Amino acid sequence: MQALSIGAAGMMSAQSRFETSARRTATAPLDTLAEETVERLQARTAFSANAAVVRTADEMTGALLDMLA
């Protein structure tokens, strides 16, 4: 199912954004602290949204399989 792969890719992208932001904060903690905090919050929200897509796709697949059984 395409929704699963899209959701998984979105989760990986959000994780990468979060880790990159954390590394930037570690190297220059006070220069762009507010911007990096916002970036990490956005990455966390994107990860959660993509996880919801994966959960919903999984539930829909299960429902479809139940109907076909």
C-alpha positions in Angstrom: 0.0 0.0 0.0 1.4 3.3 -1.1 0.2 5.2 2.1 2.5 3.0 4.2 5.6 3.9 2.2 4.7 7.6 2.1 4.2 7.7 5.8 7.4 5.8 6.5 9.4 8.1 4.3 7.8 11.1 6.0 8.8 9.7 9.4 12.4 9.2 8.2 12.5 12.7 6.8 11.2 14.2 10.1 13.7 12.2 12.1 16.5 13.5 9.9 15.4 17.1 10.3 15.2 16.7 14.1 18.7 15.2 14.3 20.2 17.8 12.0 18.7 20.6 14.1 20.0 19.0 17.3 23.5 18.8 15.8 23.4 22.4 14.8 22.2 23.4 18.3 25.0 21.4 19.9 27.7 23.2 17.8 26.3 26.7 18.2 23.9 26.5 21.2 22.9 30.2 21.6 23.2 31.6 18.1 19.9 30.2 16.7 18.4 28.5 19.7 14.8 29.8 19.0 15.0 28.9 15.3 16.3 25.4 16.0 13.7 24.8 18.7 11.0 25.7 16.3 12.5 23.4 13.7 12.6 20.5 16.2 8.9 21.1 17.1 8.0 21.1 13.4 9.9 17.9 12.9 8.2 16.3 15.9 4.8 17.3 14.6 5.6 16.0 11.1 6.7 12.7 12.6 3.5 12.4 14.6 1.4 13.2 11.5 3.2 10.6 9.4 2.9 8.0 12.2 -0.9 8.7 12.2 -0.9 8.0 8.4 0.9 4.7 8.9 -1.5 3.7 11.7 -4.5 4.6 9.6 -3.2 2.7 6.6 -2.5 -0.3 8.7 -6.0 -0.2 10.2 -7.6 0.2 6.7 -5.5 -2.7 5.4 -6.7 -4.8 8.3 -10.3 -3.8 7.7 -10.0 -4.7 4.1 -8.5 -8.1 4.9 -11.3 -8.7 7.3 -13.9 -8.0 4.6 -12.2 -10.3 2.2 -11.9 -13.2 4.6 
